[in-house]
Amino acid sequence: MRLNCLPDYLVRLPRNRGSGLNLVLEVKGFETEQDRAKEAAARRWVQAVNHHGEFGVWELAVCREPHRLEMLLEGQAQREREEL
């Protein structure tokens, strides 16, 4: 099965080293089978692009509770600061 998927958002979180963290952000309310396939494809893509190593560091974040999006992003930014 071939999927042409676009992420909901791309977020760049700053880092002191490197070019920052590139976050593929998916925001979901009710999840469908297509959403699950899109997430699996995004996970494979993130793994492949990180393995290649020439395009920075990428991660996938899926927010299933949109009202908690700010907390998710703040938590991700905090983890980045702790890694410095």
N, C-alpha and C positions, 0 to 999 in steps of 0.2 A: 504494500500500500504506500503510495506516495502522498505526502502532505506538503502543501505550501502554507506555511504558518508565519504569521507576523506576531511578534510579542505585543502585549498590551502596552508596555512601557519599557524603555531602556533608561536605567538610572546609573549615573557615574558617581561613585563615592570616592572622595579624595583619599590619597595615601601619601605619606612622606616619602616613600620609596616607590619607584615605578610610576606608571601612568594612572594609577587608581584602580578601583574595583569596578568592573562593568557588571551591572546587575540586570538580568532579564527578569522583569516583574510581570507576573500574571495575576490579575485580580478576578476572583470568581465568587459568585454567589451560589446559585444552583449549578451543580456540576453535571455535565453530560458525558456521554461516551466520547464525543469529539473533543471535549476538554481534556479528558484523560489521555487520549492519543496525542494531543498537542503538547501536553506536559512531558510525556515520554519522549517525544521527538526533541523537545527543547533540552531535556536532560542529556540525550545523546549528542546534540549539537554542542552544548557547553563542554562536555567531556572531550569531544574531538578538537574544539578550538583551543582548549587549555593544553591538550597533548601537543598540538602543533607548536604552541609557544610564541608565536610571532605577533599575536594580537592582544596582548595584555591578559589579565586575569578576569575570568568570567564566572558568575554564579547564577543559579536560578532561584528565585523566591516566588512562592505561590501564596497569595493572601486569600484565604477562603472566608474571611470575615472582614469585609471592606471597612467596617467601622474601626478596625484595629490596624489599619494600614500605617498610620503614623507610628504606632508602637513597633511594628515590624521593621520599618525603615530606621528608626532610632536604635533598635537593637542591633541591626546589621552594621550601622555606623559605629556603634560602641565596640563591637567585635573587631572592626578594622582598626580602631584607635588602640585597642589592647594588644594587637599584633605588632605594633610599631616598636 
